[in-house]
Amino acid sequence: METAPPITFVQEIGETAGLVWNLLDKSGPTTLTKLVKTADKPRDLVMQALGWLAREEKIEIHEERRSRIVSLR
């Protein structure tokens, strides 16, 4: 019986980026705090996924009062 190779950290970030993109697609603009809670992943991992999406110009992040709002481009 063969086992699947372990997921690398870069793959985990990529998969989390896909999760975050889907959450934003369904819910629309969301606060960073709510996005981390909804993704149910470690905050650092969600932040890295957001960096991935930002680098690909798929999201926008802007400040609104004391919150950061994340939305798809």
N, CA, C and O atoms as a Tripos MOL2 file, in Angstrom:
@<TRIPOS>MOLECULE
protein
  292   291    73     0     0
PROTEIN
NO_CHARGES

@<TRIPOS>ATOM
      1 N           0.8450   -1.1870    0.0000 N.3       1 MET1
      2 CA          0.0000    0.0000    0.0000 C.3       1 MET1
      3 C           0.8860    1.2450    0.0000 C.2       1 MET1
      4 O           1.7300    1.4190    0.8800 O.2       1 MET1
      5 N           0.6880    2.0880   -0.9750 N.am      2 GLU2
      6 CA          1.4830    3.3110   -1.0700 C.3       2 GLU2
      7 C           0.8020    4.4370   -0.3040 C.2       2 GLU2
      8 O          -0.4240    4.5350   -0.2560 O.2       2 GLU2
      9 N           1.6310    5.2780    0.2890 N.am      3 THR3
     10 CA          1.0870    6.4490    0.9650 C.3       3 THR3
     11 C           1.3920    7.6800    0.1340 C.2       3 THR3
     12 O           2.3900    7.7290   -0.5840 O.2       3 THR3
     13 N           0.5350    8.6540    0.2370 N.am      4 ALA4
     14 CA          0.7340    9.9070   -0.4950 C.3       4 ALA4
     15 C           1.9180   10.6560    0.0990 C.2       4 ALA4
     16 O           2.1430   10.6100    1.3090 O.2       4 ALA4
     17 N           2.6720   11.3460   -0.7500 N.am      5 PRO5
     18 CA          3.7860   12.1330   -0.2030 C.3       5 PRO5
     19 C           3.2560   13.2390    0.7000 C.2       5 PRO5
     20 O           2.1410   13.7220    0.5030 O.2       5 PRO5
     21 N           4.0410   13.6370    1.6780 N.am      6 PRO6
     22 CA          3.5730   14.7000    2.5890 C.3       6 PRO6
     23 C           3.3860   16.0210    1.8410 C.2       6 PRO6
     24 O           4.1030   16.3210    0.8860 O.2       6 PRO6
     25 N           2.4290   16.7820    2.2900 N.am      7 ILE7
     26 CA          2.1680   18.0950    1.7030 C.3       7 ILE7
     27 C           3.2550   19.0530    2.1680 C.2       7 ILE7
     28 O           3.5670   19.1210    3.3570 O.2       7 ILE7
     29 N           3.8260   19.7870    1.2300 N.am      8 THR8
     30 CA          4.8460   20.7620    1.6020 C.3       8 THR8
     31 C           4.1720   22.0180    2.1350 C.2       8 THR8
     32 O           2.9780   22.2370    1.9250 O.2       8 THR8
     33 N           4.9440   22.8270    2.8170 N.am      9 PHE9
     34 CA          4.3960   24.0560    3.3800 C.3       9 PHE9
     35 C           3.9020   24.9900    2.2730 C.2       9 PHE9
     36 O           2.8840   25.6640    2.4340 O.2       9 PHE9
     37 N           4.6210   25.0280    1.1570 N.am     10 VAL10
     38 CA          4.1980   25.8840    0.0350 C.3      10 VAL10
     39 C           2.8620   25.3940   -0.5190 C.2      10 VAL10
     40 O           2.0050   26.2050   -0.8690 O.2      10 VAL10
     41 N           2.6770   24.0760   -0.6020 N.am     11 GLN11
     42 CA          1.3940   23.5340   -1.0540 C.3      11 GLN11
     43 C           0.2770   23.9160   -0.0850 C.2      11 GLN11
     44 O          -0.8340   24.2410   -0.5040 O.2      11 GLN11
     45 N           0.5770   23.8740    1.2030 N.am     12 GLU12
     46 CA         -0.4290   24.2280    2.2110 C.3      12 GLU12
     47 C          -0.8380   25.6960    2.0780 C.2      12 GLU12
     48 O          -2.0130   26.0350    2.2210 O.2      12 GLU12
     49 N           0.1300   26.5560    1.8060 N.am     13 ILE13
     50 CA         -0.1820   27.9750    1.6030 C.3      13 ILE13
     51 C          -1.0610   28.1270    0.3640 C.2      13 ILE13
     52 O          -2.0460   28.8640    0.3830 O.2      13 ILE13
     53 N          -0.7010   27.4280   -0.7110 N.am     14 GLY14
     54 CA         -1.4890   27.4930   -1.9460 C.3      14 GLY14
     55 C          -2.9100   26.9980   -1.7490 C.2      14 GLY14
     56 O          -3.8570   27.6070   -2.2460 O.2      14 GLY14
     57 N          -3.0660   25.8950   -1.0250 N.am     15 GLU15
     58 CA         -4.4070   25.3740   -0.7550 C.3      15 GLU15
     59 C          -5.2090   26.3390    0.1050 C.2      15 GLU15
     60 O          -6.4090   26.5110   -0.1040 O.2      15 GLU15
     61 N          -4.5570   26.9600    1.0600 N.am     16 THR16
     62 CA         -5.2370   27.9400    1.9110 C.3      16 THR16
     63 C          -5.6090   29.1700    1.0910 C.2      16 THR16
     64 O          -6.6630   29.7650    1.3200 O.2      16 THR16
     65 N          -4.7660   29.5610    0.1420 N.am     17 ALA17
     66 CA         -5.0930   30.6820   -0.7470 C.3      17 ALA17
     67 C          -6.3690   30.3670   -1.5270 C.2      17 ALA17
     68 O          -7.2210   31.2380   -1.7050 O.2      17 ALA17
     69 N          -6.4980   29.1300   -1.9900 N.am     18 GLY18
     70 CA         -7.7240   28.7240   -2.6870 C.3      18 GLY18
     71 C          -8.9310   28.7770   -1.7760 C.2      18 GLY18
     72 O         -10.0020   29.2260   -2.1850 O.2      18 GLY18
     73 N          -8.7670   28.3240   -0.5440 N.am     19 LEU19
     74 CA         -9.8430   28.3780    0.4430 C.3      19 LEU19
     75 C         -10.2690   29.8200    0.6970 C.2      19 LEU19
     76 O         -11.4600   30.1310    0.7030 O.2      19 LEU19
     77 N          -9.2890   30.6970    0.9070 N.am     20 VAL20
     78 CA         -9.5720   32.1150    1.1730 C.3      20 VAL20
     79 C         -10.2880   32.7340   -0.0270 C.2      20 VAL20
     80 O         -11.2600   33.4690    0.1430 O.2      20 VAL20
     81 N          -9.8120   32.4400   -1.2340 N.am     21 TRP21
     82 CA        -10.4480   32.9920   -2.4390 C.3      21 TRP21
     83 C         -11.9140   32.5560   -2.5000 C.2      21 TRP21
     84 O         -12.7950   33.3690   -2.7810 O.2      21 TRP21
     85 N         -12.1730   31.2660   -2.2360 N.am     22 ASN22
     86 CA        -13.5520   30.7640   -2.2680 C.3      22 ASN22
     87 C         -14.4200   31.4100   -1.1910 C.2      22 ASN22
     88 O         -15.5820   31.7290   -1.4430 O.2      22 ASN22
     89 N         -13.8680   31.6040    0.0010 N.am     23 LEU23
     90 CA        -14.6290   32.2670    1.0670 C.3      23 LEU23
     91 C         -15.0030   33.6910    0.6620 C.2      23 LEU23
     92 O         -16.1340   34.1280    0.8800 O.2      23 LEU23
     93 N         -14.0480   34.4120    0.0720 N.am     24 LEU24
     94 CA        -14.3190   35.7820   -0.3610 C.3      24 LEU24
     95 C         -15.3120   35.8090   -1.5230 C.2      24 LEU24
     96 O         -16.1370   36.7180   -1.6190 O.2      24 LEU24
     97 N         -15.2310   34.8200   -2.3960 N.am     25 ASP25
     98 CA        -16.1500   34.7390   -3.5300 C.3      25 ASP25
     99 C         -17.5850   34.5430   -3.0450 C.2      25 ASP25
    100 O         -18.5220   35.0990   -3.6180 O.2      25 ASP25
    101 N         -17.7500   33.7540   -1.9950 N.am     26 LYS26
    102 CA        -19.0880   33.4760   -1.4580 C.3      26 LYS26
    103 C         -19.6200   34.5960   -0.5780 C.2      26 LYS26
    104 O         -20.8060   34.9230   -0.6360 O.2      26 LYS26
    105 N         -18.7410   35.1930    0.2440 N.am     27 SER27
    106 CA        -19.2190   36.1440    1.2490 C.3      27 SER27
    107 C         -19.0290   37.6020    0.8630 C.2      27 SER27
    108 O         -19.6350   38.4840    1.4720 O.2      27 SER27
    109 N         -18.2060   37.8700   -0.1290 N.am     28 GLY28
    110 CA        -17.9110   39.2550   -0.4860 C.3      28 GLY28
    111 C         -16.8750   39.8310    0.4600 C.2      28 GLY28
    112 O         -16.2560   39.0930    1.2270 O.2      28 GLY28
    113 N         -16.6780   41.1440    0.4160 N.am     29 PRO29
    114 CA        -15.6690   41.7780    1.2750 C.3      29 PRO29
    115 C         -15.8600   41.4010    2.7410 C.2      29 PRO29
    116 O         -16.9770   41.4060    3.2590 O.2      29 PRO29
    117 N         -14.7560   41.0750    3.3930 N.am     30 THR30
    118 CA        -14.7900   40.5590    4.7590 C.3      30 THR30
    119 C         -13.6450   41.1520    5.5570 C.2      30 THR30
    120 O         -12.5740   41.4240    5.0130 O.2      30 THR30
    121 N         -13.8720   41.3500    6.8480 N.am     31 THR31
    122 CA        -12.7660   41.8250    7.6830 C.3      31 THR31
    123 C         -11.7240   40.7160    7.7990 C.2      31 THR31
    124 O         -12.0340   39.5290    7.6990 O.2      31 THR31
    125 N         -10.5030   41.1330    8.0090 N.am     32 LEU32
    126 CA         -9.4070   40.1870    8.1670 C.3      32 LEU32
    127 C          -9.6700   39.2540    9.3490 C.2      32 LEU32
    128 O          -9.4170   38.0520    9.2630 O.2      32 LEU32
    129 N         -10.1700   39.8010   10.4340 N.am     33 THR33
    130 CA        -10.4600   38.9990   11.6300 C.3      33 THR33
    131 C         -11.4920   37.9110   11.3290 C.2      33 THR33
    132 O         -11.3070   36.7560   11.7100 O.2      33 THR33
    133 N         -12.5680   38.2790   10.6520 N.am     34 LYS34
    134 CA        -13.6130   37.3140   10.3260 C.3      34 LYS34
    135 C         -13.0990   36.2790    9.3290 C.2      34 LYS34
    136 O         -13.4630   35.1060    9.4150 O.2      34 LYS34
    137 N         -12.2680   36.6930    8.3950 N.am     35 LEU35
    138 CA        -11.7180   35.7750    7.4030 C.3      35 LEU35
    139 C         -10.8590   34.6990    8.0680 C.2      35 LEU35
    140 O         -10.9640   33.5210    7.7270 O.2      35 LEU35
    141 N         -10.0170   35.0990    9.0110 N.am     36 VAL36
    142 CA         -9.1740   34.1370    9.7330 C.3      36 VAL36
    143 C         -10.0570   33.1630   10.5110 C.2      36 VAL36
    144 O          -9.7950   31.9600   10.5250 O.2      36 VAL36
    145 N         -11.0900   33.6760   11.1490 N.am     37 LYS37
    146 CA        -11.9840   32.8220   11.9400 C.3      37 LYS37
    147 C         -12.7480   31.8450   11.0360 C.2      37 LYS37
    148 O         -12.8760   30.6650   11.3620 O.2      37 LYS37
    149 N         -13.2510   32.3350    9.9090 N.am     38 THR38
    150 CA        -14.0240   31.5060    8.9920 C.3      38 THR38
    151 C         -13.1590   30.4440    8.3180 C.2      38 THR38
    152 O         -13.6070   29.3170    8.1070 O.2      38 THR38
    153 N         -11.9330   30.7990    7.9830 N.am     39 ALA39
    154 CA        -11.0280   29.8470    7.3260 C.3      39 ALA39
    155 C         -10.6510   28.7060    8.2640 C.2      39 ALA39
    156 O         -10.3270   27.6080    7.8110 O.2      39 ALA39
    157 N         -10.6920   28.9600    9.5580 N.am     40 ASP40
    158 CA        -10.3550   27.9570   10.5680 C.3      40 ASP40
    159 C          -8.9580   27.3690   10.3320 C.2      40 ASP40
    160 O          -8.7420   26.1600   10.4270 O.2      40 ASP40
    161 N          -8.0320   28.2590   10.0260 N.am     41 LYS41
    162 CA         -6.6190   27.9210    9.8310 C.3      41 LYS41
    163 C          -5.8060   28.8460   10.7210 C.2      41 LYS41
    164 O          -6.3090   29.8860   11.1450 O.2      41 LYS41
    165 N          -4.5580   28.4890   11.0120 N.am     42 PRO42
    166 CA         -3.7260   29.3990   11.8000 C.3      42 PRO42
    167 C          -3.5950   30.7680   11.1210 C.2      42 PRO42
    168 O          -3.4740   30.8560    9.9000 O.2      42 PRO42
    169 N          -3.6200   31.8220   11.9240 N.am     43 ARG43
    170 CA         -3.5570   33.1870   11.4010 C.3      43 ARG43
    171 C          -2.3470   33.3860   10.4820 C.2      43 ARG43
    172 O          -2.4720   34.0060    9.4260 O.2      43 ARG43
    173 N          -1.1900   32.8720   10.8710 N.am     44 ASP44
    174 CA          0.0060   33.0310   10.0400 C.3      44 ASP44
    175 C          -0.1980   32.4180    8.6600 C.2      44 ASP44
    176 O           0.2200   32.9930    7.6550 O.2      44 ASP44
    177 N          -0.8360   31.2600    8.6090 N.am     45 LEU45
    178 CA         -1.0750   30.5970    7.3330 C.3      45 LEU45
    179 C          -2.0380   31.4060    6.4630 C.2      45 LEU45
    180 O          -1.8270   31.5250    5.2560 O.2      45 LEU45
    181 N          -3.0810   31.9560    7.0550 N.am     46 VAL46
    182 CA         -4.0280   32.7870    6.3090 C.3      46 VAL46
    183 C          -3.3270   34.0510    5.7960 C.2      46 VAL46
    184 O          -3.5700   34.4830    4.6690 O.2      46 VAL46
    185 N          -2.4700   34.6320    6.6130 N.am     47 MET47
    186 CA         -1.7390   35.8270    6.1780 C.3      47 MET47
    187 C          -0.8190   35.5060    4.9990 C.2      47 MET47
    188 O          -0.7080   36.3000    4.0650 O.2      47 MET47
    189 N          -0.1640   34.3510    5.0390 N.am     48 GLN48
    190 CA          0.6910   33.9550    3.9250 C.3      48 GLN48
    191 C          -0.1400   33.7090    2.6730 C.2      48 GLN48
    192 O           0.2800   34.0570    1.5700 O.2      48 GLN48
    193 N          -1.3100   33.1150    2.8370 N.am     49 ALA49
    194 CA         -2.2140   32.8980    1.7080 C.3      49 ALA49
    195 C          -2.6740   34.2300    1.1290 C.2      49 ALA49
    196 O          -2.7820   34.3750   -0.0890 O.2      49 ALA49
    197 N          -2.9440   35.1980    1.9930 N.am     50 LEU50
    198 CA         -3.3310   36.5250    1.5040 C.3      50 LEU50
    199 C          -2.1870   37.1770    0.7400 C.2      50 LEU50
    200 O          -2.4130   37.8510   -0.2660 O.2      50 LEU50
    201 N          -0.9730   36.9820    1.2070 N.am     51 GLY51
    202 CA          0.1890   37.4960    0.4880 C.3      51 GLY51
    203 C           0.2990   36.8760   -0.8940 C.2      51 GLY51
    204 O           0.6100   37.5620   -1.8680 O.2      51 GLY51
    205 N           0.0460   35.5930   -0.9750 N.am     52 TRP52
    206 CA          0.0530   34.8600   -2.2450 C.3      52 TRP52
    207 C          -0.9710   35.4890   -3.1950 C.2      52 TRP52
    208 O          -0.6570   35.8100   -4.3410 O.2      52 TRP52
    209 N          -2.2090   35.6590   -2.6940 N.am     53 LEU53
    210 CA         -3.2780   36.2300   -3.5190 C.3      53 LEU53
    211 C          -3.0010   37.6820   -3.8980 C.2      53 LEU53
    212 O          -3.3080   38.1070   -5.0120 O.2      53 LEU53
    213 N          -2.4220   38.4380   -2.9730 N.am     54 ALA54
    214 CA         -2.0860   39.8360   -3.2590 C.3      54 ALA54
    215 C          -1.0150   39.9140   -4.3440 C.2      54 ALA54
    216 O          -1.0920   40.7550   -5.2400 O.2      54 ALA54
    217 N          -0.0260   39.0430   -4.2620 N.am     55 ARG55
    218 CA          1.0540   39.0180   -5.2540 C.3      55 ARG55
    219 C           0.5020   38.7030   -6.6440 C.2      55 ARG55
    220 O           0.9990   39.2110   -7.6490 O.2      55 ARG55
    221 N          -0.5240   37.8650   -6.6900 N.am     56 GLU56
    222 CA         -1.1650   37.5260   -7.9620 C.3      56 GLU56
    223 C          -2.2280   38.5490   -8.3630 C.2      56 GLU56
    224 O          -2.9160   38.3760   -9.3690 O.2      56 GLU56
    225 N          -2.3570   39.6120   -7.5720 N.am     57 GLU57
    226 CA         -3.3150   40.7020   -7.8220 C.3      57 GLU57
    227 C          -4.7590   40.1990   -7.8870 C.2      57 GLU57
    228 O          -5.5490   40.6510   -8.7160 O.2      57 GLU57
    229 N          -5.0890   39.2580   -7.0010 N.am     58 LYS58
    230 CA         -6.4420   38.7030   -6.9540 C.3      58 LYS58
    231 C          -7.2860   39.3040   -5.8370 C.2      58 LYS58
    232 O          -8.5050   39.1370   -5.8210 O.2      58 LYS58
    233 N          -6.6390   40.0070   -4.8970 N.am     59 ILE59
    234 CA         -7.3760   40.6080   -3.7870 C.3      59 ILE59
    235 C          -6.9410   42.0550   -3.5840 C.2      59 ILE59
    236 O          -5.9040   42.4990   -4.0760 O.2      59 ILE59
    237 N          -7.7680   42.7600   -2.8490 N.am     60 GLU60
    238 CA         -7.4460   44.1130   -2.3850 C.3      60 GLU60
    239 C          -7.6580   44.1300   -0.8790 C.2      60 GLU60
    240 O          -8.5680   43.4830   -0.3610 O.2      60 GLU60
    241 N          -6.8120   44.8720   -0.1890 N.am     61 ILE61
    242 CA         -6.9540   45.0360    1.2560 C.3      61 ILE61
    243 C          -6.9500   46.5260    1.5370 C.2      61 ILE61
    244 O          -6.0250   47.2340    1.1400 O.2      61 ILE61
    245 N          -7.9830   47.0070    2.2220 N.am     62 HIS62
    246 CA         -7.9940   48.4190    2.5920 C.3      62 HIS62
    247 C          -8.4530   48.5690    4.0370 C.2      62 HIS62
    248 O          -9.1420   47.7080    4.5840 O.2      62 HIS62
    249 N          -8.0590   49.6690    4.6320 N.am     63 GLU63
    250 CA         -8.4300   49.9270    6.0250 C.3      63 GLU63
    251 C          -9.7260   50.7070    6.0810 C.2      63 GLU63
    252 O          -9.9570   51.6270    5.2970 O.2      63 GLU63
    253 N         -10.5550   50.3210    7.0170 N.am     64 GLU64
    254 CA        -11.8270   50.9850    7.2460 C.3      64 GLU64
    255 C         -11.9670   51.1390    8.7530 C.2      64 GLU64
    256 O         -12.2180   50.1630    9.4590 O.2      64 GLU64
    257 N         -11.8110   52.3240    9.2330 N.am     65 ARG65
    258 CA        -11.7530   52.6060   10.6670 C.3      65 ARG65
    259 C         -10.6190   51.8100   11.2860 C.2      65 ARG65
    260 O          -9.4520   52.0590   10.9840 O.2      65 ARG65
    261 N         -10.9450   50.8540   12.1500 N.am     66 ARG66
    262 CA         -9.8920   50.0740   12.8240 C.3      66 ARG66
    263 C          -9.7740   48.6560   12.2580 C.2      66 ARG66
    264 O          -9.1060   47.8100   12.8530 O.2      66 ARG66
    265 N         -10.4100   48.3920   11.1270 N.am     67 SER67
    266 CA        -10.4080   47.0470   10.5460 C.3      67 SER67
    267 C          -9.7460   47.0580    9.1710 C.2      67 SER67
    268 O          -9.6930   48.0890    8.5000 O.2      67 SER67
    269 N          -9.2540   45.9170    8.7730 N.am     68 ARG68
    270 CA         -8.7720   45.7260    7.4050 C.3      68 ARG68
    271 C          -9.8190   44.8860    6.6820 C.2      68 ARG68
    272 O         -10.2250   43.8280    7.1620 O.2      68 ARG68
    273 N         -10.2490   45.3740    5.5210 N.am     69 ILE69
    274 CA        -11.2480   44.6930    4.7250 C.3      69 ILE69
    275 C         -10.5610   44.0460    3.5350 C.2      69 ILE69
    276 O          -9.7900   44.6920    2.8250 O.2      69 ILE69
    277 N         -10.8460   42.7620    3.3190 N.am     70 VAL70
    278 CA        -10.2660   42.0020    2.2090 C.3      70 VAL70
    279 C         -11.3720   41.7290    1.2040 C.2      70 VAL70
    280 O         -12.4670   41.3070    1.5750 O.2      70 VAL70
    281 N         -11.0820   41.9730   -0.0730 N.am     71 SER71
    282 CA        -12.0640   41.7020   -1.1290 C.3      71 SER71
    283 C         -11.3580   41.2020   -2.3740 C.2      71 SER71
    284 O         -10.1610   41.4240   -2.5590 O.2      71 SER71
    285 N         -12.1130   40.5260   -3.2210 N.am     72 LEU72
    286 CA        -11.5740   40.0770   -4.5040 C.3      72 LEU72
    287 C         -11.4850   41.2770   -5.4410 C.2      72 LEU72
    288 O         -12.2600   42.2260   -5.3240 O.2      72 LEU72
    289 N         -10.5460   41.2260   -6.3580 N.am     73 ARG73
    290 CA        -10.4100   42.2870   -7.3670 C.3      73 ARG73
    291 C         -11.3790   42.0610   -8.4920 C.2      73 ARG73
    292 O         -11.4200   42.8460   -9.4390 O.2      73 ARG73
@<TRIPOS>BOND
     1     1     2 1
     2     2     3 1
     3     3     4 2
     4     3     5 am
     5     5     6 1
     6     6     7 1
     7     7     8 2
     8     7     9 am
     9     9    10 1
    10    10    11 1
    11    11    12 2
    12    11    13 am
    13    13    14 1
    14    14    15 1
    15    15    16 2
    16    15    17 am
    17    17    18 1
    18    18    19 1
    19    19    20 2
    20    19    21 am
    21    21    22 1
    22    22    23 1
    23    23    24 2
    24    23    25 am
    25    25    26 1
    26    26    27 1
    27    27    28 2
    28    27    29 am
    29    29    30 1
    30    30    31 1
    31    31    32 2
    32    31    33 am
    33    33    34 1
    34    34    35 1
    35    35    36 2
    36    35    37 am
    37    37    38 1
    38    38    39 1
    39    39    40 2
    40    39    41 am
    41    41    42 1
    42    42    43 1
    43    43    44 2
    44    43    45 am
    45    45    46 1
    46    46    47 1
    47    47    48 2
    48    47    49 am
    49    49    50 1
    50    50    51 1
    51    51    52 2
    52    51    53 am
    53    53    54 1
    54    54    55 1
    55    55    56 2
    56    55    57 am
    57    57    58 1
    58    58    59 1
    59    59    60 2
    60    59    61 am
    61    61    62 1
    62    62    63 1
    63    63    64 2
    64    63    65 am
    65    65    66 1
    66    66    67 1
    67    67    68 2
    68    67    69 am
    69    69    70 1
    70    70    71 1
    71    71    72 2
    72    71    73 am
    73    73    74 1
    74    74    75 1
    75    75    76 2
    76    75    77 am
    77    77    78 1
    78    78    79 1
    79    79    80 2
    80    79    81 am
    81    81    82 1
    82    82    83 1
    83    83    84 2
    84    83    85 am
    85    85    86 1
    86    86    87 1
    87    87    88 2
    88    87    89 am
    89    89    90 1
    90    90    91 1
    91    91    92 2
    92    91    93 am
    93    93    94 1
    94    94    95 1
    95    95    96 2
    96    95    97 am
    97    97    98 1
    98    98    99 1
    99    99   100 2
   100    99   101 am
   101   101   102 1
   102   102   103 1
   103   103   104 2
   104   103   105 am
   105   105   106 1
   106   106   107 1
   107   107   108 2
   108   107   109 am
   109   109   110 1
   110   110   111 1
   111   111   112 2
   112   111   113 am
   113   113   114 1
   114   114   115 1
   115   115   116 2
   116   115   117 am
   117   117   118 1
   118   118   119 1
   119   119   120 2
   120   119   121 am
   121   121   122 1
   122   122   123 1
   123   123   124 2
   124   123   125 am
   125   125   126 1
   126   126   127 1
   127   127   128 2
   128   127   129 am
   129   129   130 1
   130   130   131 1
   131   131   132 2
   132   131   133 am
   133   133   134 1
   134   134   135 1
   135   135   136 2
   136   135   137 am
   137   137   138 1
   138   138   139 1
   139   139   140 2
   140   139   141 am
   141   141   142 1
   142   142   143 1
   143   143   144 2
   144   143   145 am
   145   145   146 1
   146   146   147 1
   147   147   148 2
   148   147   149 am
   149   149   150 1
   150   150   151 1
   151   151   152 2
   152   151   153 am
   153   153   154 1
   154   154   155 1
   155   155   156 2
   156   155   157 am
   157   157   158 1
   158   158   159 1
   159   159   160 2
   160   159   161 am
   161   161   162 1
   162   162   163 1
   163   163   164 2
   164   163   165 am
   165   165   166 1
   166   166   167 1
   167   167   168 2
   168   167   169 am
   169   169   170 1
   170   170   171 1
   171   171   172 2
   172   171   173 am
   173   173   174 1
   174   174   175 1
   175   175   176 2
   176   175   177 am
   177   177   178 1
   178   178   179 1
   179   179   180 2
   180   179   181 am
   181   181   182 1
   182   182   183 1
   183   183   184 2
   184   183   185 am
   185   185   186 1
   186   186   187 1
   187   187   188 2
   188   187   189 am
   189   189   190 1
   190   190   191 1
   191   191   192 2
   192   191   193 am
   193   193   194 1
   194   194   195 1
   195   195   196 2
   196   195   197 am
   197   197   198 1
   198   198   199 1
   199   199   200 2
   200   199   201 am
   201   201   202 1
   202   202   203 1
   203   203   204 2
   204   203   205 am
   205   205   206 1
   206   206   207 1
   207   207   208 2
   208   207   209 am
   209   209   210 1
   210   210   211 1
   211   211   212 2
   212   211   213 am
   213   213   214 1
   214   214   215 1
   215   215   216 2
   216   215   217 am
   217   217   218 1
   218   218   219 1
   219   219   220 2
   220   219   221 am
   221   221   222 1
   222   222   223 1
   223   223   224 2
   224   223   225 am
   225   225   226 1
   226   226   227 1
   227   227   228 2
   228   227   229 am
   229   229   230 1
   230   230   231 1
   231   231   232 2
   232   231   233 am
   233   233   234 1
   234   234   235 1
   235   235   236 2
   236   235   237 am
   237   237   238 1
   238   238   239 1
   239   239   240 2
   240   239   241 am
   241   241   242 1
   242   242   243 1
   243   243   244 2
   244   243   245 am
   245   245   246 1
   246   246   247 1
   247   247   248 2
   248   247   249 am
   249   249   250 1
   250   250   251 1
   251   251   252 2
   252   251   253 am
   253   253   254 1
   254   254   255 1
   255   255   256 2
   256   255   257 am
   257   257   258 1
   258   258   259 1
   259   259   260 2
   260   259   261 am
   261   261   262 1
   262   262   263 1
   263   263   264 2
   264   263   265 am
   265   265   266 1
   266   266   267 1
   267   267   268 2
   268   267   269 am
   269   269   270 1
   270   270   271 1
   271   271   272 2
   272   271   273 am
   273   273   274 1
   274   274   275 1
   275   275   276 2
   276   275   277 am
   277   277   278 1
   278   278   279 1
   279   279   280 2
   280   279   281 am
   281   281   282 1
   282   282   283 1
   283   283   284 2
   284   283   285 am
   285   285   286 1
   286   286   287 1
   287   287   288 2
   288   287   289 am
   289   289   290 1
   290   290   291 1
   291   291   292 2
@<TRIPOS>SUBSTRUCTURE
     1 MET1         2 RESIDUE 1 A MET
     2 GLU2         6 RESIDUE 1 A GLU
     3 THR3        10 RESIDUE 1 A THR
     4 ALA4        14 RESIDUE 1 A ALA
     5 PRO5        18 RESIDUE 1 A PRO
     6 PRO6        22 RESIDUE 1 A PRO
     7 ILE7        26 RESIDUE 1 A ILE
     8 THR8        30 RESIDUE 1 A THR
     9 PHE9        34 RESIDUE 1 A PHE
    10 VAL10       38 RESIDUE 1 A VAL
    11 GLN11       42 RESIDUE 1 A GLN
    12 GLU12       46 RESIDUE 1 A GLU
    13 ILE13       50 RESIDUE 1 A ILE
    14 GLY14       54 RESIDUE 1 A GLY
    15 GLU15       58 RESIDUE 1 A GLU
    16 THR16       62 RESIDUE 1 A THR
    17 ALA17       66 RESIDUE 1 A ALA
    18 GLY18       70 RESIDUE 1 A GLY
    19 LEU19       74 RESIDUE 1 A LEU
    20 VAL20       78 RESIDUE 1 A VAL
    21 TRP21       82 RESIDUE 1 A TRP
    22 ASN22       86 RESIDUE 1 A ASN
    23 LEU23       90 RESIDUE 1 A LEU
    24 LEU24       94 RESIDUE 1 A LEU
    25 ASP25       98 RESIDUE 1 A ASP
    26 LYS26      102 RESIDUE 1 A LYS
    27 SER27      106 RESIDUE 1 A SER
    28 GLY28      110 RESIDUE 1 A GLY
    29 PRO29      114 RESIDUE 1 A PRO
    30 THR30      118 RESIDUE 1 A THR
    31 THR31      122 RESIDUE 1 A THR
    32 LEU32      126 RESIDUE 1 A LEU
    33 THR33      130 RESIDUE 1 A THR
    34 LYS34      134 RESIDUE 1 A LYS
    35 LEU35      138 RESIDUE 1 A LEU
    36 VAL36      142 RESIDUE 1 A VAL
    37 LYS37      146 RESIDUE 1 A LYS
    38 THR38      150 RESIDUE 1 A THR
    39 ALA39      154 RESIDUE 1 A ALA
    40 ASP40      158 RESIDUE 1 A ASP
    41 LYS41      162 RESIDUE 1 A LYS
    42 PRO42      166 RESIDUE 1 A PRO
    43 ARG43      170 RESIDUE 1 A ARG
    44 ASP44      174 RESIDUE 1 A ASP
    45 LEU45      178 RESIDUE 1 A LEU
    46 VAL46      182 RESIDUE 1 A VAL
    47 MET47      186 RESIDUE 1 A MET
    48 GLN48      190 RESIDUE 1 A GLN
    49 ALA49      194 RESIDUE 1 A ALA
    50 LEU50      198 RESIDUE 1 A LEU
    51 GLY51      202 RESIDUE 1 A GLY
    52 TRP52      206 RESIDUE 1 A TRP
    53 LEU53      210 RESIDUE 1 A LEU
    54 ALA54      214 RESIDUE 1 A ALA
    55 ARG55      218 RESIDUE 1 A ARG
    56 GLU56      222 RESIDUE 1 A GLU
    57 GLU57      226 RESIDUE 1 A GLU
    58 LYS58      230 RESIDUE 1 A LYS
    59 ILE59      234 RESIDUE 1 A ILE
    60 GLU60      238 RESIDUE 1 A GLU
    61 ILE61      242 RESIDUE 1 A ILE
    62 HIS62      246 RESIDUE 1 A HIS
    63 GLU63      250 RESIDUE 1 A GLU
    64 GLU64      254 RESIDUE 1 A GLU
    65 ARG65      258 RESIDUE 1 A ARG
    66 ARG66      262 RESIDUE 1 A ARG
    67 SER67      266 RESIDUE 1 A SER
    68 ARG68      270 RESIDUE 1 A ARG
    69 ILE69      274 RESIDUE 1 A ILE
    70 VAL70      278 RESIDUE 1 A VAL
    71 SER71      282 RESIDUE 1 A SER
    72 LEU72      286 RESIDUE 1 A LEU
    73 ARG73      290 RESIDUE 1 A ARG
